[in-house]
């Protein structure tokens, strides 16, 4: 046991680079989807604010 040596993985740097790069890419995709969704539904909120609700009394025949 005296000669036991801890070898570090030479791919550790590439693994962390991929992890961080993947997290940034995933965050950018999610941010883009949220922005796209907000832009699509922006017109719906404006239409609801300007909508006029009218109620007609029922007519008897």
C-alpha positions as CSV (number, residue, x, y, z in Angstrom):
1,X,0.0,0.0,0.0
2,X,2.9,2.3,0.4
3,X,3.3,2.5,-3.3
4,X,-0.3,3.3,-4.1
5,X,-0.6,6.2,-6.5
6,X,-3.7,8.2,-7.3
7,X,-3.8,8.7,-11.0
8,X,-5.9,11.6,-12.2
9,X,-8.1,11.2,-15.2
10,X,-6.6,13.0,-18.2
11,X,-10.1,13.5,-19.6
12,X,-11.3,15.4,-16.5
13,X,-10.7,18.8,-18.1
14,X,-12.7,17.9,-21.3
15,X,-15.5,16.4,-19.1
16,X,-15.9,19.6,-17.2
17,X,-15.7,21.7,-20.3
18,X,-18.4,19.7,-21.9
19,X,-20.5,19.9,-18.7
20,X,-20.3,23.6,-18.5
21,X,-20.7,24.1,-22.2
22,X,-23.7,21.9,-22.3
23,X,-25.3,23.8,-19.3
24,X,-24.7,27.1,-21.1
25,X,-26.2,25.7,-24.3
26,X,-29.2,24.3,-22.5
27,X,-29.8,27.6,-20.7
28,X,-29.6,29.5,-24.0
29,X,-32.1,27.2,-25.6
30,X,-34.5,27.5,-22.7
31,X,-34.1,31.3,-22.7
32,X,-34.9,31.4,-26.4
33,X,-38.0,29.2,-25.9
34,X,-39.3,31.5,-23.2
35,X,-38.7,34.6,-25.3
36,X,-40.3,33.1,-28.3
37,X,-43.4,32.0,-26.2
38,X,-43.7,35.4,-24.6
39,X,-43.6,37.1,-28.1
40,X,-46.3,34.8,-29.4
41,X,-48.7,35.5,-26.6
42,X,-48.0,39.2,-26.3
43,X,-50.9,40.0,-28.7
44,X,-53.3,37.9,-26.7
45,X,-52.9,40.1,-23.6
46,X,-53.4,43.3,-25.5
47,X,-56.6,41.9,-27.2
48,X,-58.0,40.9,-23.8
49,X,-57.4,44.3,-22.3
50,X,-59.3,46.0,-25.1
51,X,-62.1,43.5,-25.3
52,X,-65.6,44.8,-24.7
53,X,-68.0,42.4,-23.1
54,X,-71.7,43.0,-24.0
55,X,-74.7,41.2,-22.7
56,X,-78.0,41.2,-24.4
57,X,-81.2,40.6,-22.6
58,X,-83.0,37.5,-23.6
59,X,-86.0,38.2,-25.9
60,X,-89.4,36.6,-25.4
61,X,-91.4,35.4,-28.3
